[in-house]
Amino acid sequence: MPDLFAPSVLIEPKVGARLSKAQRKFNTLVQKIERLKAQLAEWRDTVPRAIERIQRECEPLRGTYRALRIELVALLDRAASGRGMTKNEKKKLRHLISSITAELVAEQPDESLEALHDKYSDMSFAEHAGIVNETIKAVVGDMYGIEIGDDVDLADPEQLRGVAEKMEQRARDGLGRQRSADARRSKRGSARAAEAEARRSAAAAQVKQSLQDVYRKLAGALHPDRAPDEGERRRRTGLMQRVNVAYEAKDLLQLLELQLEAELADPSRIAELPEERLKHYLKVLEEQCAELRQALDEAQMPVRLELDLSPFATLSASSAVALVERSARELEHGVAALRRDLELLADSSRIKAWLRDYPLPDEDLDLDDLVDVLFEEPVRKRRRR
């Protein structure tokens, strides 16, 4: 197989001439596709190892961190229910208990923890979640043009992930506002909409024809039955297997590379392609770029979800490995800090001193806090309890 970064398919300018705009775009798309292919291959190699490490190192720590927080709120509940606490100290305890239990229930539903939250909060967890649910639906609908049905519960991690994936795809494609504008324009005249649809259909047909033309040339020239000997038959069979895979994937660049590898095309001939044919090739390559970007987004998604990363944050395969390591270290530090707090607070006489150092916010859990809770902000972004 040729080197992914081999420049063989790139159009080289003739002596004393400059590449046309379409030729320059062809080269840009070829290079972009090769980069995306390399990134996708790297991610597909990295993700299983990253997920395995998360499950091996981070998951046990997450379980321990959750258990320690549950132990902490139980201890604080006993302190709040006892005597000897001032009004301000009880207010701090109420805030601590309601905040921590809100996080715990958002992470994993638990009736006893939800009841404990409601005991100390002016508004029940269900009411809080309902308000945030509707607010997020309205914001997402306005910003991304995504309609979220009444039956979608954003407190459900799986349903929330589905919405997040839609948001990412819409943002990546830049279709949010564009589709709304297209919809408004389409209402101004069905004739214009029909004309646009006809152009899209014609372009799609041209794309398909370009792929078929290259495929047919390869299939005709590489037919194993026309091989002069057994060695050539095996070579052609192997090449045709790769041709079929590339054609099925609509991978024009791979088909062109296979033409060169099979010595069916002269690299200099690519520069002589008619402008109209080159434009058809550009459409195929643009589609391939879009599909590779989507495949790259999908390959990254498991790591983003496991590490609570924004779908819009820049992420590479190498940085993902570093983030897994950092997440494990932060969880270790969080667990160690909670163990120290619990050891300290085991002596009830120290709770008052501990509360003195706890800064009470001006208001109880606000909307931004609730959005963070429901979107499962990572430990490193939360205030240390």
C-alpha positions in Angstrom: 0.0 0.0 0.0 1.4 3.5 -0.8 2.5 5.8 1.9 -0.5 7.8 3.2 1.5 11.0 2.8 3.0 10.1 -0.7 2.6 13.1 -2.9 1.9 11.0 -6.0 -1.8 12.1 -6.4 -1.0 15.8 -6.0 -1.1 18.0 -9.1 2.3 19.3 -10.0 2.4 22.6 -12.0 4.0 22.5 -15.5 7.2 24.4 -16.0 6.5 28.1 -16.3 2.8 27.6 -15.4 0.7 28.1 -12.3 -2.0 25.8 -10.9 -5.6 26.9 -11.4 -7.9 27.6 -8.5 -9.5 24.2 -8.9 -6.1 22.4 -9.1 -5.0 24.2 -5.9 -8.2 23.2 -4.2 -7.7 19.6 -5.3 -4.2 19.5 -3.7 -5.6 21.1 -0.5 -8.3 18.5 -0.2 -6.0 15.6 -0.9 -3.6 16.8 1.8 -6.5 17.3 4.2 -7.9 13.9 3.6 -4.6 12.3 4.2 -4.3 14.2 7.5 -7.8 13.1 8.6 -7.1 9.5 7.7 -3.9 9.6 9.7 -5.7 11.2 12.7 -8.6 8.7 12.4 -6.2 5.7 12.4 -4.4 7.2 15.4 -7.7 7.7 17.3 -8.9 4.2 16.5 -5.7 2.8 18.0 -5.8 5.2 21.0 -9.4 4.9 22.1 -9.5 1.3 23.2 -6.3 1.8 25.3 -7.6 5.0 26.8 -11.0 3.5 27.7 -9.3 0.4 29.2 -7.1 2.7 31.3 -10.1 4.8 32.4 -12.0 1.7 33.4 -9.0 0.2 35.2 -7.8 3.3 37.0 -10.4 6.0 37.0 -13.6 4.0 37.6 -12.5 2.5 40.9 -11.5 6.0 42.1 -14.8 7.4 41.0 -16.6 4.8 43.0 -14.4 5.5 46.0 -14.9 9.3 45.6 -18.7 8.8 45.4 -18.8 6.6 48.5 -16.7 9.1 50.5 -19.1 12.0 49.5 -22.0 9.9 50.6 -20.2 9.3 53.9 -19.6 13.0 54.2 -23.2 14.1 53.7 -24.3 11.5 56.2 -21.9 13.0 58.7 -23.0 16.5 57.9 -26.7 15.5 58.2 -26.0 14.2 61.8 -24.3 17.4 62.6 -27.1 19.5 61.2 -29.7 17.4 63.1 -27.9 17.7 66.4 -27.7 20.6 68.9 -25.1 23.3 69.4 -25.0 24.7 65.8 -25.6 28.4 65.3 -28.0 29.7 62.6 -25.1 30.6 60.2 -23.5 27.2 60.8 -26.8 25.4 60.0 -27.1 27.5 56.8 -23.7 26.4 55.7 -24.5 22.8 56.4 -27.8 23.1 54.5 -25.9 24.5 51.5 -23.2 21.8 51.7 -25.6 18.9 52.0 -28.0 20.1 49.3 -25.1 20.9 46.9 -23.3 17.6 47.3 -26.5 15.5 47.2 -27.6 17.3 44.0 -24.3 16.3 42.4 -24.6 12.7 43.6 -28.2 12.3 42.4 -27.4 13.9 39.0 -24.5 11.4 38.6 -26.6 8.4 39.6 -30.3 8.5 40.8 -30.7 7.5 44.4 -34.0 7.9 46.3 -32.4 8.2 49.7 -30.0 10.9 48.6 -32.7 12.8 46.8 -34.8 12.7 49.9 -31.8 14.0 51.9 -31.4 16.8 49.3 -35.0 17.8 49.6 -34.8 17.8 53.4 -32.2 20.7 53.2 -33.1 22.5 50.0 -35.9 25.1 49.6 -36.7 23.5 46.2 -36.8 19.8 45.5 -34.3 18.1 43.2 -37.1 17.2 40.8 -38.3 20.8 40.7 -34.7 22.1 40.1 -34.1 19.5 37.4 -37.4 20.4 35.7 -36.5 24.1 35.5 -33.0 23.3 34.2 -34.4 20.8 31.7 -36.8 23.3 30.2 -34.2 26.1 30.2 -31.6 23.9 28.4 -34.2 22.8 25.8 -35.0 26.4 25.1 -31.4 27.5 24.8 -30.4 24.5 22.6 -33.4 25.1 20.4 -32.6 28.8 20.0 -28.8 28.4 19.4 -28.7 25.1 17.4 -32.1 24.8 15.9 -32.5 21.4 17.6 -36.0 20.6 18.8 -36.0 18.5 22.0 -39.2 16.7 22.7 -41.2 16.9 26.0 -40.4 13.3 26.6 -36.6 13.9 26.7 -35.2 14.1 30.2 -31.9 15.8 30.3 -31.2 14.5 33.8 -30.9 11.1 32.2 -27.2 10.7 31.2 -27.9 8.7 28.1 -30.5 11.1 26.8 -28.3 14.1 27.6 -25.4 12.5 25.7 -27.7 12.1 22.7 -28.5 15.8 22.8 -24.8 16.7 23.2 -23.9 14.6 20.1 -26.6 16.5 18.1 -25.2 19.8 19.3 -21.7 18.8 18.3 -22.8 17.6 14.9 -24.8 20.8 14.3 -21.9 23.0 15.4 -19.4 21.1 13.3 -21.4 21.3 10.2 -22.3 24.9 10.8 -25.9 24.1 9.9 -27.7 25.5 12.9 -28.6 28.9 11.7 -28.1 28.1 8.1 -30.9 25.6 8.0 -33.2 28.0 9.7 -32.4 30.6 7.1 -32.8 28.0 4.3 -36.2 27.1 5.7 -37.3 30.7 5.7 -36.0 31.2 2.2 -37.7 28.1 1.0 -41.1 29.4 2.1 -40.7 32.4 -0.3 -41.0 30.3 -3.3 -41.4 26.6 -4.1 -39.9 27.1 -7.5 -36.6 28.3 -6.1 -36.6 25.4 -3.6 -37.3 22.9 -6.5 -34.5 24.5 -8.5 -32.0 24.1 -5.6 -33.1 20.5 -5.1 -32.5 19.8 -8.8 -29.0 21.3 -8.6 -28.3 19.1 -5.6 -29.5 16.0 -7.4 -27.4 16.8 -10.5 -24.3 17.3 -8.3 -24.9 14.0 -6.5 -25.3 12.3 -9.9 -22.0 13.8 -11.1 -20.2 12.7 -7.9 -21.5 9.1 -8.4 -20.5 9.2 -12.0 -16.9 10.3 -11.2 -16.5 7.4 -8.8 -18.0 4.9 -11.2 -15.7 6.1 -14.0 -12.5 5.5 -12.0 -13.9 2.2 -10.6 -14.8 0.9 -14.0 -11.3 1.6 -15.4 -9.7 -0.2 -12.5 -12.1 -3.1 -12.6 -11.6 -3.6 -16.4 -7.8 -3.4 -16.2 -7.4 -5.5 -13.1 -9.8 -8.3 -13.8 -7.9 -11.4 -12.5 -9.2 -13.6 -15.4 -7.1 -11.5 -17.8 -3.9 -12.1 -15.9 -1.1 -13.8 -17.9 0.1 -15.9 -15.0 -0.7 -17.0 -11.5 1.5 -14.4 -9.8 -0.2 -11.6 -11.7 -3.6 -13.1 -10.9 -2.8 -12.9 -7.2 -1.6 -9.3 -7.5 -4.7 -8.2 -9.4 -7.0 -10.0 -6.9 -5.4 -8.2 -4.0 -5.6 -4.9 -5.8 -9.3 -5.4 -6.7 -10.1 -6.2 -3.1 -8.7 -2.8 -2.2 -10.5 -1.2 -5.1 -13.9 -2.6 -4.0 -13.3 -1.4 -0.4 -12.4 2.1 -1.6 -15.4 2.2 -4.0 -17.8 1.1 -1.3 -16.3 3.8 1.0 -16.5 6.4 -1.8 -12.8 7.0 -1.3 -11.9 8.7 -4.6 -8.4 9.5 -3.3 -7.7 5.8 -2.6 -9.0 4.9 -6.1 -6.7 7.4 -7.7 -3.8 6.1 -5.7 -4.6 2.6 -6.7 -4.6 3.7 -10.4 -1.1 4.9 -9.9 0.0 1.8 -8.0 -1.5 -0.4 -10.7 0.5 1.6 -13.3 -2.8 2.5 -15.1 -2.3 6.2 -14.8 0.6 8.6 -15.3 0.9 11.1 -12.4 1.4 13.9 -14.8 -2.0 13.1 -16.4 -3.9 14.3 -13.3 -2.7 17.8 -14.1 -4.3 17.5 -17.6 -7.8 16.6 -16.3 -10.5 18.8 -17.9 -11.7 21.6 -15.5 -15.2 20.2 -15.5 -14.0 16.7 -14.5 -11.8 18.2 -11.9 -14.8 20.0 -10.4 -16.6 16.7 -10.1 -13.6 15.2 -8.3 -13.6 18.2 -5.9 -17.2 17.4 -4.9 -16.3 13.8 -4.2 -13.2 14.8 -2.1 -15.3 17.4 -0.2 -17.8 14.7 0.7 -15.0 12.4 1.7 -13.5 15.2 4.0 -16.9 15.7 5.6 -17.4 12.0 6.2 -13.9 11.7 7.7 -14.5 14.6 10.0 -17.7 13.0 11.2 -15.9 9.6 11.7 -13.2 11.4 13.7 -15.8 13.1 15.9 -17.5 9.7 16.5 -14.1 8.1 17.3 -13.4 10.8 19.9 -16.8 10.7 21.5 -16.2 7.8 24.0 -13.2 9.5 25.5 -15.0 12.9 25.6 -17.9 11.3 27.5 -15.7 9.4 29.9 -13.6 12.5 30.8 -16.6 15.0 30.7 -15.0 17.0 28.0 -16.8 19.7 26.0 -17.7 18.4 22.5 -16.1 21.6 21.2 -12.8 21.4 23.0 -9.8 20.7 20.8 -8.5 17.2 21.4 -5.8 15.0 19.9 -5.1 11.4 20.4 -1.9 12.2 22.3 -3.6 14.8 24.5 -6.3 12.3 25.3 -3.8 10.0 26.8 -2.4 12.8 28.9 -5.9 13.8 30.0 -6.6 10.3 31.2 -3.5 10.4 33.3 -4.4 13.9 34.7 -8.0 12.7 35.5 -6.6 9.8 37.4 -4.3 12.0 39.4 -7.0 14.5 40.2 -9.3 11.7 41.4 -6.6 10.4 43.6 -6.1 13.9 45.1 -9.9 14.3 45.5 -10.1 11.0 47.3 -7.2 11.8 49.6 -8.7 15.2 50.5 -12.0 13.7 51.3 -10.4 11.1 53.5 -8.6 13.8 55.4 -11.8 15.8 55.9 -13.7 12.7 57.1 -10.9 11.8 59.5 -10.9 15.4 60.8 -14.7 15.6 61.1 -15.0 12.3 62.9 -14.4 14.4 66.0 -17.7 16.4 66.2 -16.0 19.2 68.1 -13.9 20.1 65.0 -16.9 20.6 62.7 -17.5 24.1 63.9 -13.9 25.1 63.1 -14.1 23.4 59.7 -17.3 25.3 58.9 -15.7 28.6 59.8 -13.3 28.1 56.8 -16.2 27.3 54.5 -17.3 30.4 52.4 -21.0 30.5 52.1 -22.1 31.7 48.6 -24.4 34.7 48.4 -27.2 32.5 47.1 -27.9 28.8 47.2 -27.4 26.6 44.2 -28.2 28.9 41.2 -29.1 28.0 37.6 -25.5 27.9 36.4 -24.6 25.5 39.2 -27.6 23.3 38.3 -26.6 23.2 34.6 -23.1 22.2 35.7 -24.6 19.4 37.9 -26.9 18.1 35.2 -24.0 18.2 32.6 -21.9 16.3 35.1 -19.0 18.7 35.5 -15.8 16.8 36.2 -14.3 16.7 39.7 -11.6 19.1 38.8 -14.1 21.8 38.0 -16.1 21.5 41.3 -15.4 23.3 44.5 -13.6 21.1 46.9 -15.9 20.0 49.6 
